[in-house]
């Protein structure tokens, strides 16, 4: 505690250990939700709960810009890709840092995702190339096929939120 106070008093920036994003519907959509991010032990844990989806599978990605101002969510730009990797499945080595895979919505339109990723590509570390704070989080209409470059063919953007440090 004393070290943290001394660093803060000296004006030294400290890395965030948690962040969140509130997902709001894009135009014509009813999809909303929340995602939380927690960094510890070299991993970034992502917990998301989304509602208002059609039952089935939907792409879920971190995008390069924390801008949800466009009615269709396109102002968030493309997938966040600090490592210059090909788009792919987050369960495999080669993929964008922003490839979070798919959400599966139940019959009531609710989807829950719990994902743990190494901080080698993305993190909450201020100043790191892979810092996710200030980036856009997007829920897509269709499943990510993990093959089509550079997007996974996930379709329309249904909800957008900006990752904010807590």
N, C-alpha and C positions, 0 to 999 in steps of 0.2 A: 504494500500500500504506500509506504513512504517513497519507494522508487517511482511509482506512478505519479505521486504528487510532485516530486522533484522534477520529473520530466515535464509535467504540465506547467509548472512554474517557470521552467527554462524555455518554454515555447516549443518543445519537441513534440511533433505529431505522433500520435499513437495509432496503431492499427485497430480498426473496428473488429470486434469479435462477433457481432451479430448485425443483421440487416433485415429489412422486410420490404415487400412490395404489395400494394393494394391494386388488384386487377379490376379495371372498370370496362364495361362493354364498349365495343366500337359501334358505329352507327348500324342500326338494324339488328343488333345482337342483344341477348339478355344474359350473357355469360359474365360472371364476376367471381371474385375470390381473393385469397390471400396466399402469400408465400413467405416463408421465413428462412433465413440463412444463418447458420451458426458455424464458426470456424474454431476447430480445436484438434489437437493431436495430428496436424498435417492433413486434415480432411475438411471439406466444406459440406455440411449437412444441409439438405434442402428439403423442407416440408411444405407441401402445397395442398390447399383444399379449394376446389373450383366447383361452382354450381351453375346451372342454367344450360348445360351442354346437352346435345342430342346423345342418346345412348351410343356407346362405341368408343373408338380410339381417335385421339386428337394429338397433334404435334404440340410440343411445349419447348420453347427456345428462349434463350437470352439473346437480345439483339444489341447492336453496337451503340445505339443512341437512346438516351433516356428522354425521349420526346414522344408523347402520345397525343399530340395536338391534331394530327390529321384524323378525320372522321373514320378512315379505314385502318388506322394504325400504321400506315406505311412510313410515317415520319420517324419511326424507331429504327429505320434502316435495315441492313442485312444482319445475319447471324454474327454474334460476337465471336471473333476468331483470332485471338492474340497470338496463337502459335502457327498461323498460316497452314492449317491442316485441311484435308478434304472433309466434307460433311460426312457424318456417320453415326453409328450407334455408340452411345456413351459407355456401353459395356465393353467396348473394344478400345484398343490403344489409339488408333487414328480417328479423330473426330474434332469438330470445332469445340472450343471451350464452352460455347453457348448451346451445344447440343445436349438437351436434357431428356431426349427420348419422347415417349408418348404417355399421355394420360388415358386411362380407361374409365369412361363414365358409366355408371350403373343405370338401371331403368328409370331412376328418378332424376338423372342428369348430373349427379354428383361424382366427382373424381378426387381421389386422394393420391398423392405421390410422396414417397420418402426415398431420397436419393443421397448417396454419399460419394463425393468425388475427391480425388487427391488435389491438393492445392498447387500442383505443378503447372496447370494451365490457367486456372481461375482462383481468385481468393478475395478476401476483404482487406488485404494489405494496401494501405494508402501508398500511392506512388508506384506500385507494381504494374507491369504491363497487363496483367490479367485481372486487375481490380474490377469487380462487378458493380460497385457502388456507382449510381448514376446511369446505369444501363437500363434498357427496356426489356421487360418480360412479356412474352406473347403466348397466347393460347390460340391454336389454329383450328380450322374447321375439319380438316382431314388428318388421317394418320401420317406420320413421318415414315417414308419407305426406307430410310437410311442409305439410299443408293443415289437418287437424283441429286445432281450437283447444281448449285450450292445449297439448296433449300430443303431437300427431302420431299418435295412435292406435297407440302402440308396444306396448301390452299389458303383461303381467306383468313384474315386475322380477326378473331372474335372478341378478344379482350387484351388490354394493354395496361401495364403498370411500370412504375419506375422503382428501381431498387434504391432504398434509402438506409443509411447507417442508423443503428439505434444507439 
